[in-house]
C-alpha cells in the first residue's frame, strides 16, 4: 500500500497569525504594566507607552518567528490602540501631549516587528 507523503510543518517557519497573537499579548502586557505602575505609584508617566510598543513588536517578532512589514504595521496598530486606551484610563481625557507617546510607541512596534 502506497501512501502520499505527509508534509510536516516547519517549526521555525514564519507565521503571521502567531505574530499577531504575539503583538496582542505584548501590547496587553505592556498596557498592564503601565497601568499597574500608575496605580501603585500614583504617578502618571505617559512615555511608558514606548514600552507598550516595544513589547508589542517584540512579541510579534518572537511568536511570528521572523519579521514582516505587514506584521510591523499590525503590531504598530495594536500598540497604538493599547497605548491610547491605557492613557485614557490614566488621564480620563485625551491630552495632546500624549500624541508623542502614541507615535513613538507605534514606531517602536513597527521597527521591531518589521525588522
C-alpha positions in Angstrom: 0.0 0.0 0.0 1.5 3.3 -1.1 0.6 6.4 0.9 1.1 10.0 0.0 3.9 11.8 1.9 2.7 14.0 4.7 4.1 17.5 4.7 5.5 18.3 8.1 5.1 21.9 9.2 8.4 23.5 9.8 8.6 24.7 13.5 10.9 27.6 12.5 8.6 28.9 9.8 7.2 32.5 9.8 3.6 32.7 10.8 1.6 36.0 10.5 -1.2 34.6 12.8 1.2 33.7 15.6 2.9 37.1 15.1 -0.4 38.9 15.6 -1.1 36.8 18.7 2.4 37.8 20.0 1.6 41.5 19.3 -1.7 41.3 21.2 0.0 39.6 24.2 2.9 42.0 24.2 0.6 45.1 23.9 -1.6 43.7 26.7 1.4 43.0 28.9 2.8 46.5 28.3 -0.6 48.2 29.0 -1.0 46.2 32.2 2.5 47.2 33.4 1.9 50.8 32.5 -1.5 51.0 34.3 -0.2 48.9 37.2 2.7 51.3 37.7 0.2 54.2 37.7 -2.0 52.5 40.3 0.9 51.5 42.6 3.0 54.7 42.4 0.2 57.2 41.8 2.4 58.8 39.1 1.4 59.4 35.5 4.3 58.7 33.2 2.8 58.7 29.6 6.1 57.9 27.9 5.9 54.4 29.3 3.8 53.9 26.1 7.1 53.3 24.4 7.3 50.1 26.5 3.9 49.0 25.1 5.2 49.5 21.6 8.4 47.6 22.3 6.7 44.7 23.9 4.1 44.5 21.1 6.8 44.5 18.5 9.0 42.0 20.3 6.0 39.7 21.0 5.1 39.8 17.3 8.7 39.1 16.3 9.1 36.3 18.8 5.9 34.3 18.2 5.8 35.1 14.5 9.4 33.6 14.2 10.5 36.4 11.9 9.8 39.9 10.7 7.5 41.2 8.0 6.3 44.7 7.0 2.6 43.6 7.3 3.3 42.3 10.8 5.0 45.5 11.7 2.0 47.6 10.6 -0.4 45.4 12.6 1.8 45.5 15.7 2.0 49.2 15.4 -1.8 49.5 15.2 -2.2 47.2 18.2 0.4 49.1 20.2 -1.3 52.4 19.3 -4.7 51.1 20.4 -3.4 49.7 23.7 -1.4 52.8 24.4 -4.4 55.1 23.7 -6.7 53.0 25.9 -4.3 53.0 28.8 -3.6 56.7 28.6 -7.4 57.3 28.5 -7.8 55.2 31.7 -5.0 57.1 33.4 -5.9 60.6 32.4 -9.7 60.3 31.9 -9.4 62.5 28.8 -7.2 62.8 25.8 -4.3 65.1 26.5 -2.5 66.4 23.3 1.0 65.8 24.8 0.1 62.1 24.7 0.4 62.1 20.9 4.2 61.9 21.3 3.8 58.7 23.4 1.4 57.2 20.9 3.6 58.0 17.9 6.9 56.8 19.5 5.2 53.6 20.8 3.8 52.7 17.4 7.1 53.5 15.8 8.9 51.1 18.1 6.4 48.3 17.5 6.7 48.8 13.7 10.5 48.9 13.7 10.9 45.8 16.0 8.3 43.7 14.2 9.2 44.6 10.6 12.9 44.1 11.1 
